[in-house]
Amino acid sequence: MRAKVTKVPGPKSRKMLERLKQVNGGWALPLPMAYAGGEGCYMRDIDGNVFLDFASQIASSPLGYNHPAMNAVLKRYQHAPVKIAGQDFTPSEHLELIESILKISPGFNAAFLTNSGAEAVENALKISMRKKRGIYGASFERAFHGRTLGALSYTNSKIVQKAGYWTFPAQRLPFDDSAPAKLEDMIKREGGKENLSFVIIEPVQGEGGYRIASKAMMRGIRKVTADNGIPLIIDEVQSGLGRTGEWWAFEHYGIKPDVFTSAKALQVGATVADKKFFPEEPAAISSTWGGGSLIDLAMGATIIDTIRRDKLLLNCQRMGAYLLKRLHELAGKHREVLNPRGLGLMVAFDLADKKARDHFAEALLCNGLIAIGAGQNSMRLLPPYLVSEEEIDEAIGIMDRTLAEIEWGAAHGKPSHAEHAI
């Protein structure tokens, strides 16, 4: 349960963050607290405050904190060299993780491991370019695929992510049911199917605001790409590995992409496709630390085993439905809560605008709940897969109380990181 220790941010967190802001070249407005551990669905900061975590390190901690299976991996590797040049000096863990991924990915027989989601996307783009030598790629309005230059070229969620950087040739499609017809029009307008190297899409947009693609849209895009011999890449970096209640979100649509990507919950990046889709030449794609560290590789395989053993896909389905039900009840009580939606434990709702959303997120943190924004005015809820009804009830209770406490007329001012009692 939550502990009441200091105001947020506490003095230790404040001091650390102030120093980090001076030296971190990638400063990006972190939460006003500094991580120090946790247990289950609860996270602790260095001041001793404990928060109910409904962000899961942005979907990267599917089993929460201090999980016995994860601890066993750490114990097993405590004396091992951590970093291995895995594409050249192959550890057995590399093969084991690829085999684990393929077991939960029917119809696919090869994967390439990297360090991050952006790298997974980069390699999905690269192998698609090699397979279909067009002159441009297509993505969707408000998409997010990563911050490396190739992935960023097909990202369209926030201006700040792209301003001032070179981009690859890209066309945009609307993220709605008109997309298949618009894709057909684009192919004709841009010189035919030979010119389009790939289409890349998130079934549930992450940074774009947790917009969930319809079956008509996903199936239509798959049909147009298949009919024209255009590779379809599905980005599962945030939605994949069980969060939506299926191993991969594209399974909800009854389709199979040519390539898909995974990362976050997997602990490493993975580009998955048929073996014949990858380049035949050795080292056409490669990575010194492909797959991260030995611990990352072992953690990824253990997470897959744990999800299967503990039937956590079913828990994602059940608790996702329960969380969405409770959110609808909250929306019925508070008019500020708009458009509750979700797929498994990938859940969100909207507030009036970005300033109101940011103010609410800060107030929730000060009351002991971690929830993070998405898009312009959306709040996303990403609890660990092992979350219980009681923990969901606690989170809804915190949101209910916080909604009642806020003076919403003032909530449209700039968030101040003001101190509140936790």
N, C-alpha and C positions, 0 to 999 in steps of 0.2 A: 504493500500500500504506500501511498504518497507520504513523504515526511515533510513537516513544516520546519524549516531551519532558518533560511534567510530570505530577504527580498530578492527579486530577480531583475537584473543579474546580481549575483552575490559579489562580495568584494574580490574574491580570488578570480572569479570568472571575468569580472570587469577589468582587472589589472592585466590578465593574460590577453584578453581581446584587444585592449588598447595597444599593447606592445605588438601583437600580431598584425594589427592594421598598419603599423609603421614599416614592417619588414616583409609582409606578404605581397608579392607582386600581382597576385590574382585575387585581391580583396573583393568580396562579393556579399557583404551584409549578412553574416551568419546569424543564427539564433543567438540571443544574448545570454549564453551559458556555455560552459566548457565541459565536455564529456569526461566522465570518470568511471564508467562501468554500468552494470545493471543486472537485472534478474527477470527472466521471462519477458513480459510486456512492459517492464518498468526500467527507466534509465536514470542514472544518477549523475549529478554534476560535481565539480571539484569543491563546491561549497557545501555539499551534503544534501542538497535538494533532490527529491525523487519525483520523476514525471511519468505519467502514463504515456507511452510512446505509440502514437498512431501515425508515425511517419516511417518507421523501420529503416532509418538511414536511407531514405528515398528508395524504398523497396529492396535494399541490399541486405537486410537482416531478416530473412523469412522465418527463422527459428527464434527470434528475439535474442535475449542476452543470457550468457552463462549456461547455455544448453549442454546437457551431459555429453551428447554425441560430439559436439564441437570441442568440448574440453578434452575428450579422449583423443581427438586428432592432435590438439596442441601438446598433450603429454607424449604422444607417440613420436612427435617430431622435435622434441625439445633439444635434442643433441644433433640434429641433422643440419647440413648446410642448407640454407633456406633458398637462395637464388641459384637456379640452374639455367644454363643457356639451352633451353628445352628443345629447340629445333635441331641442335647439333649434338648435345650430350643428353640423350633422351632418358628420362626417368620412367619407371613403370607407371607412376601416377598419371603421366600424360596419356598413355593408352587407356588406363582405367577410366579416366574421366570421359574421354571420347566415347568409349564403349557404353558408359552410363547414359550419356546424352542420346546416343543412337537407339538405345533400348526404349526410350520414351518418345522417340520420333519416328514412328512407322513411315516407311516409304523413303527414308533418307539413309545413306550409307557412308557419309564422310563428314568430318568437321575439322575446322582449323581453329586453334586456340590462340588467343591474344590476351592483352592485359586489361582491356576496357571495352565498354560498349561502343565508343566512337571507333576504335580500331576494328571491332567486329563489323561495323557498318562499312568502314573504308574497304575492307577486304571483300565484303559482299558487292560493293560497287565495282571493285577491280575485276573480280572474276566474271561479273556480268558484262563489263566492258570488253573483256577478252572473248567472251562467248558471242556477244552480239555487238559488232563494231559499228555502232551508230555515232552520232555527233552530239547528242544531248540525252539527259535523263529527265524523268518527271517525278514530282512529289506533290504534296498536298498543302493547301493553305493551313497555316498554324502548325505545321509539322515540326518535330524536333528529332534530329538523328545524331547529334553530337557536335563537338566544337573543333574537330580537326577539319582542314580546309575542304576535303571532299564531302564529308558528312555535313559540314556547315553549308555547303552550296545548296543542299536539298532541305535545309532547315529554314523555317519561316515563322517561328513562334514569337520572337522578340527582336526588335530593331537593334538593340544593344549587342546582341550576340553576333551580328553580321556586319555592322557598320565598319567601313575601312578595310575590309578583307577582300581578297580576290575570290571569285567564285567560278565554278565550272558551269558550262551551259546547262540551264535548267528551265523547265516549264512547270507551271503550277496548275493543279486541278482543285476544284471545290471539294470540300469534305462533306458531301451530301449525295443524295440519290441521283443527282444529275451527272455525277462524275463519269460513269461508263460512257454515256453519250458524248460528254465533253472530251473524253479521251479519244474516242473515234474521230471526232472533229479535229483534235490536235494532230493526230497521225496524218490525216489528209492535208491539213494546213501546213505542216512542217516537212512536207516532201515525201511522205510515205513511211511505211513500217520499218524500212531499212535504216532510217535515221534515228530511231528511238532505241537507246541501249537498254533501258530498264524503266520500270515503275517501282517506286518504293513507298510503302505505306505502313502506318501504325494502326492496328485494329482498334486500339483505344489510345487516342493522343494523350501523351503525358504532359509535357510542358505546355502544350497547346490548349489545355483546359479540361482534360478528361472527357473529351467528346468520344462517344462510342459509335463506331461505324455500324450501319444497318446491314442486315443480311443481303438485301437487294444491292447495296453499294459494293460490298466485298465480292459477292458472287459475280456481279456485273463486271467489275474490274478484272477478276480472274478470267472470265470468258473472253473479254476483249484482248487481253494480253496473250492468252493461249491461242486464240484464233489467228493472231498476228505474229506468233513466234517471238514475243517480247518477254524477257525474263521479269518475273514478279518477285520482288524482295519484300518480305514482311519483317518489320522491325519489332522484335519481341524483347528488347533490352529491358524495358520496365514491366511489360505485361506478362512475360514468359515465366516458365518454371513453376506453374501452379497457381499464381496469384489470382487468376480469374476463375479458378475452379476446374480448369483443364490444364494439362501440362503446357499447352500453347494456346494462346487466345484464338488463333486461326481455326482451331478445332471447333469452336462454337459455330463457325460458318460453313462447315462441311467442305472446305477447300484445301488445296495443297499448293503452297508457293514453290517456286523454283529454288529459292534461297531464303533462309531466315536467320536472324541474329538473336543472340542471347547474351546477357551479362548480369549485372546487379545481383540478383538472388543466387546466380551460379558462382559468384566470387571471381570469375574470370570472364573474358570475352570469348564468344564462340560464333563462328560463321558456319552454317550447316547447309549442305546441299548434297546432290548426288555426286559421287566421285568423278564422273565424267564431266561435271560442270566446272571442276577446278582445272587450272592449267596443268598440262602434262610435264612441262619443263621443270626440273628441280630448281628450287629457290625463286621461281617466278613470284611467289608470295612467301614471306618468311618473317621471323621475329626472334631476336635474341632471347627475350624473356617470354616468348609465346606461352601463355598459360599462367604467367605470374610466378609465384613461388611454389615449392613443394607443398607448403601448407595450404595455399589457395586451391591447388589441384585436388588435394585430399579432402578439403572442406567441401568443394563442389560435389564430388562423388558422394560424400557422406550426407549432404543435404538432400540429394536425390533419394538416397536409400531411406533417410528418415521420413521424408514426405510420403514415400510409398508405405513404409512399415507402419507409421502412425496414422495412416488414412487421412492425411492433412488436406488432400484435394477435396474430400468430402467436407472437412471442417471449413475450408474456404467457401464452399458453396453455401453451407448452412449459416455460417456466421456472416457471410456477405449479405444473404437474404435478411437475416435478423437486423443487421446494422442498417440496411436500407429501410426496413420497416420502421425502426426507431427514428430514423432521420425524417421520414414522412410524418410521423407523429410530432416531431419537433417543429417541422415546417407548418403544421396545422396550428401550433401554439404561438409561433413567432413568425411574423410576416417577413422578417429580414432573411429567413432561410428560403432560398429559391432553388427550384429544379433539382431535387435530390435524384441521383442516378448512380448506377454502378454495375459492375460485372464481377462476381465473386467478391474478393476483398480489395478491389480497385474501385473505390467509392468516392463520390464528390458531391458538392452542392455549390450554389452561387450565392454571393452577396451583391448588394446594389452596384458597387464599383470597386476598383482596386484599393482605394484608400480605406474603405470600410472593411474589406477583406483583410488587409494588412493589420489594421487596428484590432480586429477580432482575433487574428492569429496570435498577436502579441499578448492580448488579454487572456487567451486560453493558456498560453505558456505560463503566465504569472499565476494562473489558477491550477496549474499542474498537469496540463494536457498538451502534448506536442502534436500539432497538425500544421501542414504546410500548404502554401498557395500553389496554384497551377493556372496558366493562362492569365487573363487580365483580372478576373474577379472571382475565380473559383477556389474552393478549399478542398484539398484532397485528403482522404483518410486511408491510410495504408498500415493497419495493424499487422503484427506477426501472424503467421498462419495458425498458431496455436492459441489465438485469442479466444476468450470464453464469453458467454452471454453476460456474466457478471461484470467483466471488464468493459464490454460494450455499454452496459447500463451505466457504469461509472463515467465513461466518456460522454455519453448523452447527458448525464446529470451535470457534468462540468460545463458543457455547452449551454444547457438550459439556464444554469445560474449565471453564466457569463453574459448571455444574451440579455438577461433581465437587468444586469448591473450596468451595462453600457448605456451612456446617453447618446443615442444614435445620431442626434443632430450634430454632436461634436465629433462623431466617429469619422467624419469625412475630412478632418484635418490631417496633417501629416503625423504618422506614428512617431512617438517620442522615445520609445524604450523606457517609459516612466517606470519607476519602481512600484511594485505591488507586493503585498504579502502573499506568499504562496499558500 
